[in-house]
Amino acid sequence: MQFLKKITVSDSQLVLLFKNQQLHKILPTGVYTFWDWQQQLSVQNVQINNPLQQELSTELLFLAERYPQLFAPYIKHWQTGAHEVGLVYENANLKDIKAPGQRGAYWLGHQAIQLQLIDIAEKFEVPSELTALLHQSREPLLLKALLPAVLSTTLPEGHTGFLLCNGKTHAELCSGLHLWWKFGRELQVKSFDLRLQNMEINGQDILTKDRVSLRVNLSAMWQIVDAEQVRSQLVDVKDYLYRELQLALRTVVSTQTLDELLVDKNLLNQQVATIVSSKAEKFGIALHSVGARDIILPGEMKAILTQVVEAQKLAEANLIKRQEETQATRSLHNTAKVMEGNPVLLRLKELEVLEKITARIQNLNVYGGLDGVMNDLVKLTDRKAAS
């Protein structure tokens, strides 16, 4: 049986020496020898090389409170109030976050550990300088503590948002990065896009006034102009606007005939926009434009309409043809009236025709000379001589 107990303590350790199951000493780095005649001594090794990861357990905290003088040279106590957040710094670098109403202790080592307390009872938004530090941190311990401690949101340009604390609006948010302490409160962020947006209402099957089934595709450009009104009065702004456009489109189409819709599609757009704009303005929404992209007819109706269009175009073509023939006849009649009283003009016309005829043939046989040809074509009479 050995009565001499040798204890070696490394640089990364402390040793708790117990006598008869009661704490007797705390041994720092070194080599120690104790006589243990009655086997009353026992030891417990404690690692202190990474104090932030190796905080005192509940058992050791109990011992530290019972034997404060023994632990005073080796530990540093910390405690946060009911409305305080603790920021733990190691060598001036943020390493951890402590929740309100907590307490504990760190082993004192080579690193300097500090605890900064922040009161979050009234003001719980994380300051901008600390926001950037927390957002950029890659410390494993700090990242693990951030999830239950902080609510984070980023609003892009052209967006606005509202922070709700325990169901009530607390603040309106501009674009950028925002962080808040979550401890003791329920936080929620609602964001809204203030830019011009497009909405498509597709595949709407509607009966016209004359009971023709149409499929209409509608497109609308809209924008939120009062985000507070939208947030407080509408559960889903896109769903609301979609339903209103859908109902307005059905109302307008059902009160017009097919011919009326096809003649002026822009009138349909104006009527839908008028109906929806007046309602949307009450909820902070501006409707900038509405346009029916497609009006699709069923197959049989499309064939009938094609036949109607073809008949109309054929009738128009025939009318134009008759008008041209009438105009040509009238012109020919006027020419004949002029030539009737002017033999010289008639002779010139005959020569023009003769020129065109001779240009189309290769051989021309003339009998009796050119004078005979010309005299046989037409008999010129001197009206003065005849009279």
Secondary structure, DSSP 8 states (H G I E B T S, - for coil): ---EEEEEE-TTEEEEEEETTEEEEEE-SEEEEEE-TTS-EEEEEEE-SSTTTS---HHHHHHHHHSHHHHTTTEEEEE--TTEEEEEEETTEEEEEE-TT-EEEEE--SS-EEEEEEE-SS--B--HHHHHHHHH---HHHHHHHHHHEEEEEE-TTEEEEEEETTEEEEEE-SEEEEEE-TTS-EEEEEEE-S-EEEEEEEEEEE-TT--EEEEEEEEEEEES-HHHHHHH-S-HHHHHHHHHHHHHHHHHHTS-HHHHHH-HHHHHHHHHHHHHHHHHTTTEEEEEEEEEEEE--HHHHHHHHHHHHHHHHHHHHHHHHHHHHHHHHHHHHHHHHHHT-HHHHHHHHHHHHHHHHTT-S----SSHHHHHHHHH-----HHHH-
